[in-house]
Structure formats: C-alpha cells, structure tokens
Amino acid sequence: MALVGAVVPALSERLSLTLGEVGTLFFVMNFAMLVASLVLGLVILSAATGAILGDNTSYAIGHTAGHRIAERIFVGTKHKRLEQAERGLAERGGYLIVVGRFIPGGRTAVTLAAGTLEYPWRRFIAFDTLAGFVWASYAACLGYFGGKTFEESPLKGLVLAFGVAMGVAVAVEVVRWSRRRRAEG
C-alpha cells in the first residue's frame, strides 16, 4: 500500500492520508495483530520497505521524466517557482524529505521534485530511509497499541479512528479555508 500510495497519489491525498493512515492502518493493524499475532518489528520493516521503494520509484520518475514535464509547466515567470523549489531542496532537503512523509501531498511532491531537480540520491535515500522507518513505526505502533486497547471491542477502535481521521480532515480544511479567506481579504 505504501509503495502504491507514493507513486499514484489519490485524488485527494489529504483525505486518503487522514482516513487511510490513521483510520485504515489503525483498524488493519489492530486486526492483524489480533488475528495473525504478527511481530511488530516485521510489520514496521515491511511498511518501511514499501514506503522507501515507493518513494524511490517516485524519485526515479522525477529523475527520468521530470525535466520534460517541468519544461512544459514552468515556462516564463513560473520558472522562478522551479528555481525556488531547487533552492529550498538544496538548503533543507533532508528536512523536507522527512517532514514531507507526514504532510498530505508532501511525500509525492518532495520525492518527484528531488528526482527532477537532481537532488543527490545518496542523501535522498538516507533521509528517505529515516522518514520511512519513523512513519512505519508510528503507524504500526498506533495499530498495535490501539489493538491492545480495543482488543475486546474493535468496533469502538474503528469508530474512534474514524472520528480522529475526520477531525483531522475537517481541521485541515478549516485552516485552509480561513487562510484563503484572509488572503482574499
């Protein structure tokens, strides 16, 4: 799932992130830990591996085809945006790679941009590995400890996870709406 999500983002990645990573992972990991008695370390390793492979696929796509796409999109005054992205990646690339894993749309944007802008792959893989394992640990532990907490009543866990996911999605949209309204102001 992490591999596919990194390469083919959902129509609304923001919604898929909140519902998918908070709600679905919570429920699936809860169920998996209860039914299959999975080893937490192997779950983390598997999720991190999928995330890292997906990010590297996205990086490779950016590295291979990103220049042709960028030349068509960033013409004229828009070329300044591409230059700003390149400067930002050069100045704080590691930070963007790690934090991008947790921001809706960030993972795909950063990994494609890193490939397109020829961010050094060795630096990319180092930060991406860190990001992948931090994300996988967070998701697996959320599921594992959520599973332990709601072992006797998994439906309550699902309802709580869904509520949290919807709350996060609504909060993100309220912030976006208020910022847009102030900018129009």
Phi and psi in degrees as a GROMACS rama.xvg file:
@    title "Ramachandran Plot"
@    xaxis  label "Phi"
@    yaxis  label "Psi"
@TYPE xy
-64.1874  -37.8552  ALA-2
-62.9501  -48.7749  LEU-3
-66.1772  -41.4911  VAL-4
-63.8245  -29.9622  GLY-5
-75.8863  -31.7269  ALA-6
-92.0797  -40.0613  VAL-7
-120.355  86.2973  VAL-8
-66.0841  149.573  PRO-9
-68.0331  164.961  ALA-10
-55.7655  -42.6788  LEU-11
-121.998  89.1793  SER-12
-63.2139  -28.8536  GLU-13
-58.7656  -45.4466  ARG-14
-70.587  -40.4323  LEU-15
-66.9384  -32.7678  SER-16
-65.507  -51.4278  LEU-17
-68.0652  -48.6197  THR-18
-72.6952  -42.2077  LEU-19
-70.4109  -51.9447  GLY-20
-83.0364  -31.3586  GLU-21
-86.906  -53.1528  VAL-22
-76.3053  -57.535  GLY-23
-66.0298  -46.5972  THR-24
-61.0959  -39.5304  LEU-25
-58.5168  -49.5437  PHE-26
-68.3744  -48.296  PHE-27
-63.7638  -45.4737  VAL-28
-66.0113  -38.7733  MET-29
-56.9798  -51.5753  ASN-30
-63.1865  -44.5381  PHE-31
-63.6719  -42.6741  ALA-32
-65.3595  -37.6162  MET-33
-72.8385  -47.2236  LEU-34
-80.0734  -48.2641  VAL-35
-98.7526  -3.77821  ALA-36
48.8329  50.9661  SER-37
-67.0821  151.696  LEU-38
-84.4009  123.88  VAL-39
-54.8322  -42.4584  LEU-40
-60.7175  -38.024  GLY-41
-71.6723  -34.6185  LEU-42
-63.6975  -45.2449  VAL-43
-62.6106  -46.1039  ILE-44
-60.3502  -43.7047  LEU-45
-65.0804  -46.1654  SER-46
-64.6061  -43.4055  ALA-47
-63.9862  -41.5552  ALA-48
-61.1428  -46.0204  THR-49
-61.4216  -42.2718  GLY-50
-64.667  -44.5305  ALA-51
-66.3197  -42.3654  ILE-52
-62.6666  -41.8827  LEU-53
-63.8237  -44.0623  GLY-54
-63.7517  -39.3826  ASP-55
-71.2799  -30.4361  ASN-56
-66.0085  -43.4477  THR-57
-63.5891  -41.6707  SER-58
-59.0758  -45.8224  TYR-59
-63.5515  -39.2628  ALA-60
-62.6594  -45.1902  ILE-61
-61.7821  -41.502  GLY-62
-66.903  -36.7036  HIS-63
-83.1774  -49.4695  THR-64
-112.61  -9.28344  ALA-65
-60.6855  -36.6593  GLY-66
-63.3241  -43.3589  HIS-67
-65.2802  -39.8908  ARG-68
-68.2802  -44.8218  ILE-69
-62.3012  -37.373  ALA-70
-63.1042  -31.7587  GLU-71
-81.2227  -35.4977  ARG-72
-84.6462  -44.7186  ILE-73
-98.2628  71.9424  PHE-74
-106.515  153.809  VAL-75
64.1873  -129.503  GLY-76
-70.0662  -21.4048  THR-77
-68.3806  -17.8369  LYS-78
-61.9616  -26.0396  HIS-79
-61.8999  -34.6908  LYS-80
-63.4458  -40.4688  ARG-81
-64.9144  -40.0638  LEU-82
-65.2983  -39.3133  GLU-83
-63.36  -42.1046  GLN-84
-62.6634  -40.7135  ALA-85
-65.0026  -42.5609  GLU-86
-63.679  -44.5555  ARG-87
-60.7031  -41.7665  GLY-88
-67.3709  -38.4419  LEU-89
-67.4918  -38.8062  ALA-90
-78.1881  -41.1612  GLU-91
-140.756  44.2564  ARG-92
-59.6194  -45.8473  GLY-93
-59.8605  -44.4247  GLY-94
-60.315  -46.3051  TYR-95
-63.9313  -38.2706  LEU-96
-65.4532  -44.8797  ILE-97
-69.5293  -50.3823  VAL-98
-68.7364  -34.2583  VAL-99
-57.9776  -27.6936  GLY-100
-63.075  -26.3572  ARG-101
-105.276  -0.364976  PHE-102
-105.697  130.759  ILE-103
-54.8461  123.303  PRO-104
82.3079  -16.4315  GLY-105
-66.6579  -42.4872  GLY-106
-57.1668  -51.3473  ARG-107
-67.5964  -43.8373  THR-108
-62.0693  -45.554  ALA-109
-68.902  -43.0001  VAL-110
-68.4053  -41.0643  THR-111
-65.0062  -43.32  LEU-112
-63.9233  -40.2087  ALA-113
-60.5189  -41.8821  ALA-114
-68.5208  -45.3346  GLY-115
-62.275  -42.5376  THR-116
-89.7824  10.118  LEU-117
58.1087  41.0746  GLU-118
-61.2411  134.8  TYR-119
-55.7383  125.261  PRO-120
-59.9762  -38.5396  TRP-121
-61.614  -39.0927  ARG-122
-70.608  -40.7206  ARG-123
-58.6214  -50.0501  PHE-124
-64.9563  -34.3874  ILE-125
-63.8962  -50.3682  ALA-126
-70.5179  -35.1571  PHE-127
-67.3013  -37.6862  ASP-128
-63.1774  -44.7647  THR-129
-58.7487  -48.5422  LEU-130
-62.2315  -42.9266  ALA-131
-61.3799  -43.2114  GLY-132
-73.7937  -35.564  PHE-133
-64.9289  -46.2058  VAL-134
-62.1938  -46.6828  TRP-135
-63.8487  -39.0613  ALA-136
-64.3408  -44.4451  SER-137
-60.2714  -48.8484  TYR-138
-67.0699  -44.3612  ALA-139
-67.5857  -41.5179  ALA-140
-67.8492  -36.9747  CYS-141
-59.0015  -45.6186  LEU-142
-67.7942  -42.825  GLY-143
-64.5903  -52.9449  TYR-144
-72.4056  -30.9538  PHE-145
-64.7238  -38.1667  GLY-146
-64.2721  -41.2858  GLY-147
-65.1551  -40.9322  LYS-148
-67.1427  -40.0031  THR-149
-108.671  30.4662  PHE-150
-59.037  -40.0882  GLU-151
-82.7437  -19.5281  GLU-152
-145.942  78.799  SER-153
-63.2809  -25.1038  PRO-154
-62.7787  -37.928  LEU-155
-63.8067  -38.6618  LYS-156
-63.587  -41.7404  GLY-157
-64.2189  -43.9659  LEU-158
-63.0669  -42.999  VAL-159
-63.0414  -46.7542  LEU-160
-61.1998  -43.096  ALA-161
-62.8072  -43.2552  PHE-162
-61.9391  -43.755  GLY-163
-63.444  -45.3414  VAL-164
-60.7353  -44.6109  ALA-165
-66.2678  -39.2129  MET-166
-60.9647  -43.149  GLY-167
-64.4533  -45.1874  VAL-168
-61.1654  -43.8147  ALA-169
-65.1287  -42.9521  VAL-170
-60.9655  -43.1282  ALA-171
-61.3236  -44.5834  VAL-172
-67.9181  -36.7612  GLU-173
-64.8357  -42.8316  VAL-174
-63.1806  -45.9652  VAL-175
-60.3911  -44.2989  ARG-176
-61.9657  -45.0423  TRP-177
-68.83  -36.4782  SER-178
-65.7472  -42.8893  ARG-179
-64.0896  -40.1717  ARG-180
-66.1203  -40.9312  ARG-181
-65.0205  -38.4678  ARG-182
-66.61  -35.1034  ALA-183
-75.7866  -25.2606  GLU-184
